[in-house]
């Protein structure tokens, strides 16, 4: 196992739970969002909506930030009946992409990984994630949907740190991405385009409510199973 201490020279932060500062990132320009919505409109009239979201999920998990939420909301609002399919396509792409990100971190971190992290100004966040992985790696992946950082940081650094076996990494990451994207599909499938603006502006609240329901459901199942 490589010593991940050598990956960054900053001091470690010994928190059990993720405590990650967000890197300074410029807000997405309006022109970019307009282009995304235009692409979503064109794609919604073709059979390639799920393919587009699968590709976005894959790219987002390999160290290239993508506006996955905006595309999912735009497509789901245009085609509410396919909103759940769009969510699952995005989740599937993220799972496949997470394996690519893990491989990049494992095999090419000091070349490809560090180059992109430095170019995007994520050194401090990466240092904190590396340290936290040694204490609570699975917890970080499970809560990655609530942390406003590119998912690729978590996948690449998991491979670089080598403290997470691949199978638990994939399972935890899939759960985290499901918690992130499935609520959007559920809300748009049930209520349609009229709630799309609310979803876009209150996405974090929706995710938290969905996660709360999931935790309550599993807690009840465990409690009933104990009798």
Secondary structure, DSSP 4 states (H G I P E B T S, - for coil): ---GGGG--SPP---SS---PPPP-PPPPHHHHHHHHHHHHHHHTSTTHHHHHHHHHHHHTTT----HHHHHHHHHHH-GGGHHHHHHHHHHHHHHHHHHHHHHHHHHIIIIIHHHHHHTT-HHHHHHHHHHHHHHHHHHHHTGGGS-S-HHHHHHHHHHH--S-HHHHHHHHHHHHHHHHHHHHHHHHHHGGGGHHHHHHSHHHHHHHHHHHHHHHHHHHHHHHT-
